[in-house]
Amino acid sequence: MHISRIERGGALLCSRGRAGALVCASLALVALERSASADELRPFRASYTWVWHGMSVAESKLQLQQKDDTWVYQSRSEPRGIGRVMSERPVQRSVMRITEAGVQPLSYQADDGTSSTKRDANVTFDWSAGHISGVYEDKKVDMSLSPGVQDDLSIQIALMVALLRGHTPERFALLDGNSVRQYRYLREGEQTLQTPIGSIATIVYASQKEGSPRVTRFWCAPARGFIPMKVEQKRKDEVEWTLLIESVQRE
């Protein structure tokens, strides 16, 4: 188990990629997805506890900032409890812009905090040239860039932007080394969660990579800009890990 790895598409929050990538005042009823423009996306800070097979192993802190016409999303994770036996201290940073077509990542960097580079990344997205280049987990990246492709962090903001605009995305394409993988999304229902920041009404969305036995679910809070309150990955009937909100502040 590596604290720097989470199932792709379910990395809404802790750190990168596979398990081994992405919230509100109490509501009486869950609000329906509402139409909104991208400028309703607001900077925020959030912290989460990562629970692995029932044990608290890490804390993840995320921050979204707006800088002129771009957005910067950063994630930093620190081990807690039994997780302290691991050496990783993963940090990620994605720079992106938001257009009428959605989120377009411009650059993505990741460092797991160790001397090894096998889980690090430094990738550039050139939308004018339609090209992705760089290094991803010691693999050279040199490929064409198709509309809608996301990195491990920008996919989290792409989901939020789509929901703010009143859409439930059917799928997202995620960069995976020198290739792209498809993730299917589905709106499953509504649930009110009891959290450290109060009783939170959420809408539940499920994500699944094509051909994978794992399903990742997101409990997103409409009144907090669809920031997730909880993220959970299951393999068949077994819960592998859960991310639980501890604090959130929108600016």
Secondary structure, DSSP 8 states (H G I E B T S, - for coil): --TTB--TT--SSSSBSS------S--SS--------GGG---EEEEEEEEETTEEEEEEEEEEEEETTEEEEEEEEEE-GGGGGS----EEEEEEEEETTEEEEEEEEEE-SSS--TT-EEEEEETTTTEEEEEETTEEEEEE--TTEE-TTHHHHHHHHHHHTT---SEEEEEETTEEEEEEEEEEEEEEEEETTEEEEEEEEEEEETT-SEEEEEEEEGGGTTEEEEEEEEETTEEEEEEEEEEEEE-
